[in-house]
Amino acid sequence: MAADEGDSLGGRLGRYARVGSSVGGLAVKLAGQRYLGFGLDRDKHAGELKAALGGLKGPLMKAAQLLATIPDALPPEYARELAELQANAPAMGWAFVRRRMASELGPDWQTKFARFEKEASFAASLGQVHRAELKDGRAVAAKLQYPDMASALEADLNQLKVVFAIGQRFDPAIRTDEIHAEITTRLREELDYRREARHVGLYRHMLRDEPNVHVADVVPSHSTDRLLTMDWLEGEPLLNWKTHSQEEKDALAINMFRAWYVPFYRYGVIHGDPHLGNYTVRPDGSVNLMDFGCVRIFPPRFVRGSIELYRALMADDEARAVAAYEDWGFAGLSREVIAVLNRWASFLYGPLMDDRPRRLTEGMAGGYGREMAQNVFGELRKMGGVRPPREFVFMDRAAIGLGAVFIHLRASINWHRLFEGMIEGFDVDALAARQDAALQEVGLA
């Protein structure tokens, strides 16, 4: 490992200084409001926090984006501001790229490519992508991690506690310790590009029978711990499809649904980052899936709980709902808390329970979902709060991200029949066997 690539004390101290100067002052304002009675304009304070994090880039900015998509992890003022953080970061210059590539593939790295574009095609919070061509003419995407990300991550995870403290002090309805633990684990995994290469292999296996979903192949000879080279997949941004016919948009929505939920309901795996930059659309409406750093593998019982809760709501069976929550990892829930959770679940599962073509937001006034969430979490707060299981963090993120896609497309689909077809014949033991075999095959077991 190159000297500047590990989790070094100097790297962490430098990051602490940069992050602390931006976030620490905001925490002081919060403490003054909390303990000394100073007034605090939450909207203004949230805007200042977004400005501070947006200037930092790196893991903390990515974590903040994640937090903005987790229901009630932060007060609405903060979630609204952090949701606007941009994924694009300033790209490394060519001189910097040459040094980084030499550290990964050796000083003769350029001889291993027929062509390597100097300008990055995409720059994000943890790395950037360059289009290139191999000696055999194969078009590839080379994803190069920024330097010293390990140090940045460990420093930022500590500063993330400041962000959690803001939400916890203002609104303790949802306890955030498990959320912090889950984000920590997933972000550490995202820095390991060899693990991501195995994730790619896993998705190629799981989606091999899905003709309308495409996953690139990895080029092992041109990949390392911090460089991942894959096939270049041609496609256009999903938002370009907003002007297509409704039939085409509905077909695209179905392809997106299957891209995310075939892996979940057949293998217990979810792509936890349905960001608009992580997929493109081909002319025939099929989907290119990209960026497999954030992948969550669930215990089979969690998948069973997702299906059982749906069935419990359909049958109005409280005992079955309780068993589903226990599958998810909730424990010791009172009947009052269960009733509130069921109301929230009925809202989330609503489109799946309605056997007719419809839009996700049909029958909902503007802001209805937010009002529902505020009411539900307000009641939970009065009951002492709920600690969500770790698995919820990226499951929620996937559901919210995909929901936003379907709303953009104004997709009108019979979600009930789509979902019923997905879970038909579900057997938790069969899922466990498929999952184990797939993980063994790609070296993730």
ChimeraX attribute file (.defattr): number of C-alpha atoms within 10 A of each C-alpha:
attribute: neighborCount
match mode: 1-to-1
recipient: residues
	/A:1	9
	/A:2	10
	/A:3	9
	/A:4	14
	/A:5	18
	/A:6	15
	/A:7	17
	/A:8	16
	/A:9	11
	/A:10	11
	/A:11	19
	/A:12	20
	/A:13	14
	/A:14	15
	/A:15	21
	/A:16	20
	/A:17	12
	/A:18	14
	/A:19	20
	/A:20	18
	/A:21	12
	/A:22	18
	/A:23	20
	/A:24	17
	/A:25	12
	/A:26	20
	/A:27	18
	/A:28	11
	/A:29	16
	/A:30	24
	/A:31	16
	/A:32	14
	/A:33	14
	/A:34	15
	/A:35	8
	/A:36	10
	/A:37	10
	/A:38	11
	/A:39	11
	/A:40	13
	/A:41	10
	/A:42	15
	/A:43	14
	/A:44	13
	/A:45	18
	/A:46	21
	/A:47	15
	/A:48	17
	/A:49	21
	/A:50	23
	/A:51	16
	/A:52	19
	/A:53	22
	/A:54	22
	/A:55	13
	/A:56	17
	/A:57	19
	/A:58	21
	/A:59	26
	/A:60	26
	/A:61	24
	/A:62	21
	/A:63	23
	/A:64	24
	/A:65	22
	/A:66	20
	/A:67	24
	/A:68	22
	/A:69	22
	/A:70	19
	/A:71	19
	/A:72	22
	/A:73	23
	/A:74	27
	/A:75	20
	/A:76	19
	/A:77	14
	/A:78	25
	/A:79	23
	/A:80	17
	/A:81	21
	/A:82	27
	/A:83	15
	/A:84	12
	/A:85	19
	/A:86	14
	/A:87	19
	/A:88	15
	/A:89	18
	/A:90	12
	/A:91	19
	/A:92	19
	/A:93	11
	/A:94	13
	/A:95	9
	/A:96	13
	/A:97	20
	/A:98	16
	/A:99	12
	/A:100	21
	/A:101	19
	/A:102	14
	/A:103	17
	/A:104	19
	/A:105	16
	/A:106	12
	/A:107	12
	/A:108	9
	/A:109	14
	/A:110	14
	/A:111	10
	/A:112	15
	/A:113	16
	/A:114	14
	/A:115	16
	/A:116	18
	/A:117	13
	/A:118	15
	/A:119	16
	/A:120	20
	/A:121	14
	/A:122	17
	/A:123	21
	/A:124	19
	/A:125	22
	/A:126	25
	/A:127	21
	/A:128	24
	/A:129	22
	/A:130	20
	/A:131	21
	/A:132	21
	/A:133	19
	/A:134	16
	/A:135	11
	/A:136	8
	/A:137	11
	/A:138	13
	/A:139	19
	/A:140	24
	/A:141	22
	/A:142	26
	/A:143	24
	/A:144	26
	/A:145	25
	/A:146	23
	/A:147	18
	/A:148	18
	/A:149	23
	/A:150	21
	/A:151	22
	/A:152	24
	/A:153	23
	/A:154	22
	/A:155	25
	/A:156	24
	/A:157	19
	/A:158	13
	/A:159	18
	/A:160	20
	/A:161	14
	/A:162	18
	/A:163	20
	/A:164	19
	/A:165	17
	/A:166	20
	/A:167	22
	/A:168	19
	/A:169	14
	/A:170	13
	/A:171	19
	/A:172	23
	/A:173	23
	/A:174	22
	/A:175	20
	/A:176	23
	/A:177	15
	/A:178	16
	/A:179	22
	/A:180	18
	/A:181	13
	/A:182	18
	/A:183	21
	/A:184	19
	/A:185	11
	/A:186	17
	/A:187	20
	/A:188	17
	/A:189	16
	/A:190	18
	/A:191	22
	/A:192	18
	/A:193	22
	/A:194	19
	/A:195	18
	/A:196	21
	/A:197	24
	/A:198	19
	/A:199	23
	/A:200	24
	/A:201	22
	/A:202	24
	/A:203	23
	/A:204	17
	/A:205	16
	/A:206	20
	/A:207	18
	/A:208	12
	/A:209	9
	/A:210	14
	/A:211	10
	/A:212	20
	/A:213	21
	/A:214	22
	/A:215	22
	/A:216	20
	/A:217	16
	/A:218	19
	/A:219	16
	/A:220	13
	/A:221	10
	/A:222	17
	/A:223	20
	/A:224	16
	/A:225	16
	/A:226	22
	/A:227	24
	/A:228	24
	/A:229	25
	/A:230	24
	/A:231	18
	/A:232	18
	/A:233	21
	/A:234	11
	/A:235	15
	/A:236	15
	/A:237	13
	/A:238	20
	/A:239	13
	/A:240	11
	/A:241	18
	/A:242	14
	/A:243	10
	/A:244	11
	/A:245	10
	/A:246	15
	/A:247	12
	/A:248	17
	/A:249	22
	/A:250	19
	/A:251	18
	/A:252	24
	/A:253	26
	/A:254	19
	/A:255	19
	/A:256	24
	/A:257	20
	/A:258	20
	/A:259	24
	/A:260	21
	/A:261	20
	/A:262	18
	/A:263	20
	/A:264	23
	/A:265	24
	/A:266	21
	/A:267	27
	/A:268	23
	/A:269	24
	/A:270	23
	/A:271	26
	/A:272	23
	/A:273	23
	/A:274	24
	/A:275	15
	/A:276	15
	/A:277	16
	/A:278	14
	/A:279	20
	/A:280	21
	/A:281	25
	/A:282	18
	/A:283	10
	/A:284	10
	/A:285	22
	/A:286	22
	/A:287	25
	/A:288	21
	/A:289	23
	/A:290	20
	/A:291	22
	/A:292	23
	/A:293	24
	/A:294	21
	/A:295	20
	/A:296	21
	/A:297	17
	/A:298	16
	/A:299	18
	/A:300	24
	/A:301	19
	/A:302	20
	/A:303	22
	/A:304	20
	/A:305	22
	/A:306	16
	/A:307	17
	/A:308	19
	/A:309	26
	/A:310	21
	/A:311	16
	/A:312	18
	/A:313	19
	/A:314	15
	/A:315	11
	/A:316	13
	/A:317	12
	/A:318	16
	/A:319	9
	/A:320	18
	/A:321	25
	/A:322	23
	/A:323	16
	/A:324	24
	/A:325	21
	/A:326	16
	/A:327	20
	/A:328	23
	/A:329	17
	/A:330	15
	/A:331	13
	/A:332	7
	/A:333	14
	/A:334	10
	/A:335	11
	/A:336	12
	/A:337	18
	/A:338	15
	/A:339	15
	/A:340	16
	/A:341	20
	/A:342	21
	/A:343	14
	/A:344	18
	/A:345	15
	/A:346	17
	/A:347	14
	/A:348	15
	/A:349	16
	/A:350	17
	/A:351	21
	/A:352	20
	/A:353	20
	/A:354	14
	/A:355	13
	/A:356	14
	/A:357	14
	/A:358	18
	/A:359	17
	/A:360	20
	/A:361	18
	/A:362	9
	/A:363	9
	/A:364	9
	/A:365	8
	/A:366	9
	/A:367	9
	/A:368	12
	/A:369	15
	/A:370	13
	/A:371	11
	/A:372	14
	/A:373	16
	/A:374	16
	/A:375	14
	/A:376	18
	/A:377	23
	/A:378	16
	/A:379	17
	/A:380	19
	/A:381	16
	/A:382	10
	/A:383	13
	/A:384	13
	/A:385	17
	/A:386	19
	/A:387	16
	/A:388	17
	/A:389	17
	/A:390	18
	/A:391	18
	/A:392	17
	/A:393	24
	/A:394	24
	/A:395	20
	/A:396	15
	/A:397	22
	/A:398	22
	/A:399	19
	/A:400	16
	/A:401	17
	/A:402	20
	/A:403	17
	/A:404	16
	/A:405	20
	/A:406	23
	/A:407	14
	/A:408	15
	/A:409	24
	/A:410	18
	/A:411	24
	/A:412	21
	/A:413	21
	/A:414	17
	/A:415	23
	/A:416	19
	/A:417	16
	/A:418	15
	/A:419	18
	/A:420	13
	/A:421	10
	/A:422	17
	/A:423	16
	/A:424	9
	/A:425	9
	/A:426	14
	/A:427	13
	/A:428	20
	/A:429	11
	/A:430	14
	/A:431	21
	/A:432	17
	/A:433	12
	/A:434	16
	/A:435	25
	/A:436	14
	/A:437	13
	/A:438	19
	/A:439	18
	/A:440	12
	/A:441	14
	/A:442	17
	/A:443	12
	/A:444	14
	/A:445	10
